[in-house]
């Protein structure tokens, strides 16, 4: 199924065919970006938690200790969301493979 996508170009209105493969590619890119962002921020949160914990340990600062605890808790939902993005990527790959086999 092809759809027409109309875009406003410099010389007027132009039409471009938009296929389901393009939609799958853009959806795949979206979930890949989500997984990368979630895993990267989760990793950075863990690293900052270790740094804040070491600062709290050496300086006996309560604020650094509280921030370190939150920095250790924050990666749990981030990694869960990243795993969800990877599951969606797997689902998209299976759907694309099934579509190729059916055609």
C-alpha positions as CSV (number, residue, x, y, z in Angstrom):
1,X,0.0,0.0,0.0
2,X,1.5,3.3,-1.1
3,X,0.5,6.6,0.1
4,X,1.2,10.0,-1.4
5,X,3.0,12.5,0.8
6,X,2.7,16.1,-0.3
7,X,5.5,18.5,0.7
8,X,5.9,22.2,0.1
9,X,9.1,22.6,-1.9
10,X,10.7,25.8,-3.2
11,X,9.1,25.5,-6.6
12,X,5.7,24.5,-5.4
13,X,3.9,21.4,-4.1
14,X,5.6,18.1,-4.8
15,X,4.3,14.6,-4.3
16,X,6.3,11.6,-3.1
17,X,5.3,8.0,-2.7
18,X,5.5,6.8,0.8
19,X,5.6,3.1,1.2
20,X,5.1,0.8,4.3
21,X,8.8,0.0,4.2
22,X,9.5,3.7,4.8
23,X,7.1,3.7,7.7
24,X,8.8,0.6,9.1
25,X,12.2,2.2,8.7
26,X,11.2,5.3,10.5
27,X,9.5,3.3,13.3
28,X,12.6,1.2,13.6
29,X,14.8,4.3,13.9
30,X,12.5,5.7,16.6
31,X,12.7,2.6,18.8
32,X,16.5,2.4,18.2
33,X,16.9,6.0,19.3
34,X,14.8,5.4,22.4
35,X,16.8,2.3,23.3
36,X,20.1,4.2,22.9
37,X,19.0,7.2,24.9
38,X,17.6,5.1,27.7
39,X,20.6,2.9,28.1
40,X,23.0,5.8,27.7
41,X,21.3,7.9,30.4
42,X,21.0,4.9,32.7
43,X,24.7,4.3,32.4
44,X,25.5,7.9,32.9
45,X,23.2,8.0,36.0
46,X,25.1,5.0,37.4
47,X,28.5,6.6,36.8
48,X,27.3,9.9,38.4
49,X,25.9,7.8,41.3
50,X,29.3,6.3,41.9
51,X,31.0,9.7,41.8
52,X,28.4,11.3,44.1
53,X,28.7,8.3,46.5
54,X,32.5,8.7,46.6
55,X,32.2,12.4,47.2
56,X,29.6,11.8,50.0
57,X,31.9,9.2,51.5
58,X,34.9,11.4,51.6
59,X,33.2,14.7,52.5
60,X,30.5,13.3,54.8
61,X,27.9,15.3,52.8
62,X,24.3,14.4,53.3
63,X,23.2,16.1,50.0
64,X,25.6,14.0,47.9
65,X,24.5,10.9,49.6
66,X,20.8,11.6,48.8
67,X,21.7,12.5,45.2
68,X,23.7,9.3,44.9
69,X,20.8,7.2,46.1
70,X,18.6,8.8,43.4
71,X,21.3,8.3,40.8
72,X,21.3,4.6,41.7
73,X,17.5,4.4,41.6
74,X,17.0,6.3,38.3
75,X,18.5,3.6,36.0
76,X,15.9,1.0,36.9
77,X,13.0,2.6,35.0
78,X,15.4,3.8,32.3
79,X,16.8,0.3,31.7
80,X,13.2,-1.1,31.7
81,X,12.2,1.4,29.1
82,X,15.3,0.6,27.0
83,X,14.4,-3.1,27.2
84,X,10.9,-2.3,26.1
85,X,12.3,-0.4,23.1
86,X,14.4,-3.5,22.2
87,X,11.3,-5.7,22.5
88,X,9.5,-3.4,20.1
89,X,12.5,-3.5,17.7
90,X,12.3,-7.3,17.8
91,X,8.5,-7.2,17.1
92,X,9.1,-4.9,14.1
93,X,11.8,-7.2,12.7
94,X,9.5,-10.2,13.0
95,X,6.7,-8.3,11.3
96,X,9.0,-7.3,8.5
97,X,10.3,-10.8,8.1
98,X,6.8,-12.2,8.0
99,X,5.8,-9.6,5.4
100,X,8.7,-10.6,3.2
101,X,7.9,-14.3,3.4
102,X,4.2,-13.7,2.6
103,X,5.0,-11.7,-0.5
